Amino acid sequence: MPEWLIYTLACALVCAFVVAATVMRHRRVADEDTSQTPDVLEYMVMMVGVVYAIVLGLAIAGVWEARGAAEDTVQREAQALYEIDQRLDVYPAAFHTRVQQHIDAYARHAVTAEWPAMEDDAPIDATGGRLLTRIRSDIAHHTPTDELQAQAYQPLLDQVAAADDARHQRLDSAGSTLPGVVWFGLIAGGIVTLGLLYALQIRRSARELMLATAFSALVVFLLFMVWSFDAPFGHSGTDSAQPLQELFARTT
């Protein structure tokens, strides 16, 4: 299910629940005096809102930072493989083509096999590691025949090591960023914060219902933002794998 559809449904359900609950509450308690709200109650509502806003802001900052780090990791992995491909120009064409095919096979496996597994938080097999080891073995066992190849030999091995390090970081950062207890606090805090709308004794006027609905939509949107960024490599599709996709696009 697309993320935009999930957000739309969640927002519509929460807003409809807030409006329906407010209307039903005033039908059952028609003679309630809503002209004034106790000062203590207003203070408690304000404090709860401030604390929840701080926690929500920290959660958004944390998942945003994790998403950025994940994108940088993929970029470093793809850049290292690209540098290997480019630096092989000083080697014979047949050897260059063979290593290039191995790079394409590795990138294709990462996108088509490892990415779905990372999104589902499933175990990752060792195929990607073996493909990367084959690239390292091809370069390490090829004896340079001239000075240009000798100068490119060690940088090529360094780029393979950089790609291997980026791959391990990518696999380690897959999955949810926030622990379950944080999610419990965010959801429970959102419920409490929205529940305080009733403590403020809002009336059925169009203005107050509109403000209550807008506030509910904002809380849902912020929680949806945290959920969307909580998966560093996304919940659907392989958009975050674009740098690796470009490596084998020339052969498809």
Long-range contacts (C-beta under 8 A, 24 or more apart in sequence): 1-236, 2-236, 3-224, 3-228, 3-235, 3-236, 6-224, 7-220, 7-221, 7-224, 10-220, 10-224, 11-216, 11-217, 11-220, 11-221, 11-224, 14-194, 14-216, 14-217, 14-219, 14-220, 15-213, 15-216, 15-217, 15-220, 18-194, 18-197, 18-212, 18-213, 18-216, 19-209, 19-212, 19-213, 21-198, 22-197, 22-198, 22-202, 22-204, 22-209, 22-212, 23-204, 25-198, 26-203, 26-204, 32-201, 34-201, 34-202, 34-203, 37-200, 37-201, 41-199, 41-200, 42-200, 44-199, 45-196, 45-199, 45-200, 48-192, 48-193, 48-196, 49-193, 49-196, 51-189, 52-189, 52-190, 52-192, 52-193, 55-185, 55-186, 55-189, 56-186, 56-189, 56-222, 56-223, 56-226, 59-178, 59-182, 59-186, 59-226, 60-222, 60-225, 60-226, 60-229, 62-177, 62-178, 63-177, 63-178, 63-226, 63-229, 63-230, 64-229, 66-173, 66-177, 66-229, 66-232, 67-229, 67-232, 69-173, 69-232, 70-170, 70-173, 70-232, 70-233, 70-240, 71-240, 73-166, 73-169, 73-170, 73-173, 74-166, 74-170, 74-233, 74-240, 74-241, 74-243, 74-244, 75-243, 76-162, 76-166, 77-163, 77-166, 77-167, 77-170, 77-243, 77-244, 78-107, 78-243, 78-244, 78-246, 78-247, 79-243, 80-159, 80-160, 80-162, 80-163, 80-166, 81-106, 81-107, 81-159, 81-163, 81-244, 81-247, 82-247, 83-155, 83-159, 84-135, 84-139, 84-156, 84-159, 84-160, 84-163, 85-247, 87-152, 87-155, 87-156, 87-159, 88-152, 88-156, 90-146, 90-148, 90-149, 90-152, 91-142, 91-149, 91-152, 95-138, 95-142, 98-138, 99-135, 99-138, 99-139, 101-251, 102-131, 102-134, 102-135, 102-138, 103-135, 103-247, 103-248, 104-247, 104-248, 104-251, 105-131, 105-248, 106-131, 106-132, 106-135, 107-244, 107-245, 107-247, 107-248, 108-248, 110-167, 110-241, 110-244, 111-238, 111-241, 111-244, 111-245, 111-248, 114-171, 115-233, 115-238, 115-240, 115-241, 116-238, 118-170, 118-171, 118-174, 118-175, 118-233, 119-231, 119-233, 119-234, 119-235, 119-236, 121-174, 121-175, 121-176, 124-171, 124-174, 128-167, 129-164, 129-167, 132-160, 132-163, 132-164, 132-167, 135-160, 136-160, 136-164, 170-233, 173-232, 174-232, 174-233, 175-231, 176-230, 176-231, 177-229, 177-230, 177-231, 177-232, 178-226, 178-230, 186-223, 186-226, 187-223, 190-219, 190-220, 190-223, 193-219, 194-219
